[in-house]
Amino acid sequence: MKIVFVEPGASLRPVGGTRIVYEHANRLAERGHDVTVVLPASAAIDARLRKRLRLWLRWRRWKADGRWRPTWARISPKVKVLWAPDLSARHVPAGDVVVATVWNAVEGVDRLPPSHGVKAFFAQHWDFGFERNAEGVERAWAPAMAKIVIARSIRAKAAERGVDAALVPNGLELATFGLDTPLDQRDPFRVALIHQRASYKGFDDALAALAIAHAAEPRLTVEMYGPAAPDDLPAYVTYHVAPTDADLRALYNRASVFVSASHNEGWGLPPCEAALCGAALAITDNLGHREFAFDGRTALLSQPHDPPALAANLLALIADAELRARLNAGARAELAQYDWNRSSALMEEALTRIVAAG
């Protein structure tokens, strides 16, 4: 097949969902398919003249300096990556199937002529209620284009809206992230978490939970990572800027507990990576986390927007080495099924059915 993935723009920093798209592109190309990933200067449709001019100038400037290139991701030389001014038909190549990878790329893909190929939406989040553009999210699920989702919970939500979506669970980097430091040799008070700026990631809730836990257990220390450190972090937090996968593996192998206060996830890759490296999980009960997090079996779960409950779970894990070991063993057993070979084969099957259905 000729497969075209359409992103909503260029990701200058690591983004979990975009990393998933590139890995699918890599593996589909290795399976013999002709794969292109399109990165537009903007996915906006019907922008005003001034905005179109500003985006065109960005496209020219970034094309010249190359900053659009996703240097943080592994991309097979068999995959073509295009830096496009917009999502018009002259800038998006035709394919057997053209796949929008985020809700705000759906409208641009939907407007492509039928000759461009069958259209599909690869939905990696359930964005209803978490994006400012509620009408845009509604429109993304309205067109009569095929849907592919990554999580059972998202598929169930789609079914409630009358949408029958194909399920292609994520693959995990099982070789990249693994257990190096035995759990009983770790500092029980060392905690890890990711700093993400989007409000629905619940970072302020995580800070509040950490403050509660630290007040109860002053030996608690935190290793945090992300694109850039926020202001006024407490003294017990060490921040790592843009760590590599090798850095992350070492960080996770130092931690006894990984914390996430996210309000919404499509999946939740960082908790999976941390668990594969031996950290017990104190995370929130959201749609994406439910793919692998089962309270009392693979993680301790608390409701989003509830820092005291998250802090209580964190303190329970700090205090109980047997609980940490039992939950982590359960998590690693659960995550072992998410192999990239399986995920890639399911994506290939889904796209093949979509193309056949026309």
C-alpha positions in Angstrom: 0.0 0.0 0.0 0.9 3.6 -0.4 0.3 5.1 3.1 0.3 8.8 4.0 0.3 9.8 7.7 -0.6 13.5 8.2 0.6 15.2 11.4 -0.8 18.6 12.6 2.6 20.1 12.4 6.3 19.6 13.2 7.2 18.4 16.8 10.4 20.2 17.8 10.6 18.2 21.1 9.7 14.5 21.8 6.0 13.8 21.8 4.7 10.4 22.7 2.0 10.2 20.1 4.3 11.4 17.3 6.9 8.9 18.3 4.1 6.2 17.9 3.3 7.5 14.4 7.0 7.3 13.3 7.4 3.8 14.7 4.4 2.6 12.8 5.8 4.4 9.7 9.1 2.7 10.1 7.7 -0.8 10.6 5.2 -0.5 7.7 8.0 0.6 5.4 10.0 -2.4 6.5 7.0 -4.5 5.6 7.3 -3.2 2.1 4.8 -0.4 2.1 5.4 3.1 0.6 5.1 5.4 3.6 5.1 9.2 3.8 4.7 11.4 6.9 3.5 14.9 6.1 4.4 17.7 8.5 2.5 21.0 7.6 3.5 24.4 8.8 -0.1 24.5 10.0 -3.1 22.2 9.8 -5.4 25.2 10.1 -8.1 25.5 7.4 -9.4 28.8 6.0 -7.0 30.9 8.0 -7.1 34.6 7.3 -4.6 36.2 4.9 -2.3 37.6 7.6 -2.1 34.2 9.3 -1.5 32.4 6.0 1.3 34.8 5.3 2.8 34.2 8.7 2.6 30.4 8.3 4.1 30.6 4.8 7.1 32.6 6.2 7.5 30.0 8.9 7.5 27.3 6.3 10.2 29.1 4.3 12.3 29.9 7.4 12.1 26.4 8.9 12.8 24.8 5.5 15.9 26.8 5.3 17.3 26.1 8.8 15.9 22.5 9.0 14.4 22.9 12.4 11.3 21.0 11.3 13.3 17.8 11.1 12.4 15.4 13.9 16.0 14.7 15.1 14.7 13.3 18.4 13.0 10.3 16.7 14.3 7.3 14.9 13.1 7.4 11.3 13.8 4.7 8.7 15.5 5.9 5.5 12.6 4.1 3.8 10.1 6.6 5.2 9.7 9.9 3.4 9.1 12.9 5.7 7.7 16.1 3.9 7.7 19.6 5.3 4.6 21.1 3.7 3.2 24.7 3.8 -0.3 23.4 4.4 -2.7 20.5 3.9 -3.9 21.4 0.5 -4.1 18.8 -2.2 -1.0 20.0 -4.0 1.1 19.6 -0.9 -0.2 16.3 0.4 0.7 13.3 -1.8 -2.0 10.9 -2.8 -2.0 7.4 -1.4 -4.1 4.3 -1.0 -4.9 5.6 2.4 -4.3 9.1 4.0 -4.3 9.0 7.8 -4.8 12.0 10.1 -2.9 11.3 13.3 -4.4 14.0 15.5 -7.9 15.5 15.7 -6.8 18.9 14.3 -5.4 17.3 11.1 -8.7 15.6 10.3 -10.4 18.5 8.7 -7.5 19.1 6.3 -7.4 15.4 5.4 -11.2 15.3 5.0 -11.1 18.1 2.4 -8.6 16.3 0.2 -10.3 15.1 -3.1 -11.4 11.5 -3.3 -8.6 10.8 -5.8 -6.1 11.3 -2.9 -7.2 7.9 -1.4 -9.3 6.5 1.4 -9.2 8.7 4.5 -8.8 7.6 8.1 -8.3 9.1 11.6 -5.8 7.4 13.9 -7.1 8.7 17.3 -4.5 8.5 20.1 -6.6 10.5 22.7 -10.2 11.0 23.7 -10.0 14.7 23.4 -13.6 15.6 24.3 -13.6 17.9 27.2 -9.8 18.4 27.2 -9.3 20.6 24.2 -10.3 24.2 23.9 -11.7 23.8 20.4 -14.7 21.6 21.3 -16.3 22.2 17.9 -13.1 21.1 16.2 -13.0 17.8 18.2 -16.7 17.2 17.3 -15.9 17.7 13.6 -13.0 15.4 13.8 -15.2 12.5 14.8 -18.1 13.5 12.5 -16.7 12.8 9.0 -17.6 9.4 7.6 -13.9 8.3 7.6 -12.6 5.2 9.2 -11.3 5.4 12.7 -8.4 3.6 14.4 -7.8 3.9 18.1 -5.0 2.8 20.5 -7.0 1.9 23.6 -10.0 -0.2 24.6 -11.4 2.7 26.6 -11.3 5.0 23.5 -12.9 2.4 21.4 -15.7 2.1 24.0 -16.2 5.9 24.0 -16.3 5.9 20.2 -18.9 3.1 20.2 -21.1 5.3 22.5 -21.1 7.8 19.6 -22.0 5.1 17.0 -18.4 4.8 15.7 -17.0 1.4 15.1 -13.2 1.9 15.4 -10.4 -0.6 14.8 -8.2 -1.2 17.8 -4.4 -1.1 17.4 -2.8 -1.1 20.8 0.5 0.7 21.2 3.8 -1.2 21.1 6.3 -0.5 23.8 10.1 -0.2 23.6 10.7 -3.5 25.5 14.4 -3.5 24.6 14.9 0.2 25.3 13.4 0.2 28.8 14.2 -2.6 31.3 15.1 -3.6 34.8 18.8 -3.0 35.6 18.8 -2.2 39.4 17.1 -4.7 41.7 14.2 -3.3 43.5 15.6 -4.0 46.9 18.7 -2.0 46.1 16.8 1.2 45.4 16.2 4.2 47.7 12.6 3.7 48.7 12.1 7.5 49.0 13.2 8.3 45.4 10.3 9.3 43.1 10.2 10.0 39.4 7.8 11.9 37.2 7.6 13.8 33.9 6.9 17.5 33.6 4.4 18.3 30.9 3.0 21.8 30.3 -0.5 21.0 29.0 -3.0 21.7 31.8 -4.7 18.3 31.4 -1.5 16.5 32.3 -2.1 17.6 35.9 1.4 18.8 36.7 0.2 21.3 39.4 -1.7 18.4 41.0 1.4 16.3 41.0 3.4 19.1 42.7 0.7 19.5 45.3 0.7 15.7 46.0 4.5 15.7 46.3 4.4 18.6 48.7 1.9 16.7 50.9 4.0 13.5 50.8 7.2 15.4 51.5 5.7 17.1 54.5 4.8 13.6 55.9 8.0 12.0 54.8 10.9 14.5 54.5 13.3 11.9 53.2 11.4 11.9 49.9 13.4 13.1 46.9 12.2 13.6 43.3 13.8 13.2 39.9 11.8 15.1 37.3 12.3 15.5 33.6 10.9 17.5 30.7 11.7 20.2 28.2 12.7 22.9 30.7 12.5 23.3 34.4 9.6 25.4 35.7 10.2 28.2 38.2 10.3 27.7 42.0 10.7 23.9 42.2 11.2 22.7 45.8 14.7 21.8 46.9 13.9 18.1 47.0 13.4 18.1 43.2 16.2 17.5 40.7 15.3 18.4 37.1 16.7 16.7 34.0 16.3 18.6 30.7 15.4 16.6 27.6 17.0 13.3 28.7 17.9 10.6 26.1 16.3 7.2 26.3 19.5 5.9 28.0 19.2 8.7 30.5 15.6 7.9 31.2 16.4 4.2 31.7 19.0 5.1 34.3 16.6 7.6 36.0 13.7 5.1 36.1 16.1 2.4 37.5 17.0 4.8 40.4 13.3 5.4 41.2 11.2 3.3 43.5 7.9 5.0 42.5 6.7 6.8 39.4 3.9 9.4 39.8 1.4 10.8 37.3 -1.5 13.1 38.1 -2.7 13.3 34.5 -6.4 14.1 33.9 -6.4 12.5 30.5 -4.1 10.2 28.5 -4.5 8.3 25.3 -2.2 5.7 26.8 0.4 7.0 29.1 3.8 6.0 27.8 6.0 7.4 30.6 4.4 5.2 33.4 4.9 2.2 31.1 8.5 3.0 30.6 9.1 3.5 34.3 7.3 0.3 35.2 9.4 -1.7 32.7 12.4 -0.3 34.6 11.1 -1.4 38.0 9.3 1.6 39.4 5.9 1.0 41.2 3.1 3.2 39.9 1.1 5.8 41.8 -1.0 7.3 39.0 -4.5 8.6 38.2 -7.4 6.6 37.0 -7.9 8.0 33.4 -8.9 6.4 30.1 -5.4 5.8 28.9 -3.9 4.6 32.2 -6.8 2.0 32.3 -5.1 0.1 29.5 -2.4 -1.3 31.8 -3.1 0.1 35.3 -5.4 -2.0 37.5 -5.7 -0.8 41.1 -4.0 -3.1 43.6 -2.7 -5.4 40.9 -0.4 -3.3 38.6 -0.6 0.2 40.3 -2.2 2.3 43.0 -4.9 4.5 41.3 -6.5 7.7 42.5 -9.0 10.0 40.9 -7.7 12.9 38.8 -7.8 16.4 40.6 -7.2 14.7 44.0 -3.7 15.5 45.2 -4.3 14.2 48.7 -5.4 10.8 47.4 -2.4 10.6 45.1 -0.1 11.6 48.0 -1.6 8.8 50.2 -0.9 6.2 47.5 2.7 7.5 47.1 3.3 7.3 50.8 1.8 3.8 50.9 4.3 2.7 48.3 7.3 4.4 49.9 6.5 2.6 53.2 5.9 -0.9 51.8 8.7 -2.7 49.8 6.6 -5.8 49.3 3.7 -3.8 47.9 6.1 -2.0 45.5 7.6 -5.3 44.3 4.2 -7.0 43.9 2.7 -4.2 41.9 5.7 -3.8 39.7 5.8 -7.5 38.9 2.2 -7.3 37.9 2.8 -4.2 35.8 5.8 -5.7 34.0 3.8 -8.9 33.3 0.9 -6.9 31.9 3.1 -4.7 29.7 5.0 -7.6 28.2 2.2 -8.2 25.8 2.6 -4.8 24.1 5.1 -5.9 21.5 5.8 -3.7 18.5 5.7 -6.5 16.0 2.1 -7.3 17.1 1.1 -3.6 17.0 2.6 -3.1 13.6 0.8 -6.2 12.2 -2.5 -5.0 13.6 -2.0 -1.5 12.0 -1.2 -3.2 8.7 -4.4 -5.3 9.0 -6.5 -2.3 9.9 -5.2 -0.2 7.0 -5.7 -3.1 4.6 -9.3 -3.5 5.6 -9.9 0.3 5.3 -8.4 0.4 1.8 -10.4 -2.7 0.8 -13.6 -1.1 2.1 -12.9 2.0 0.1 
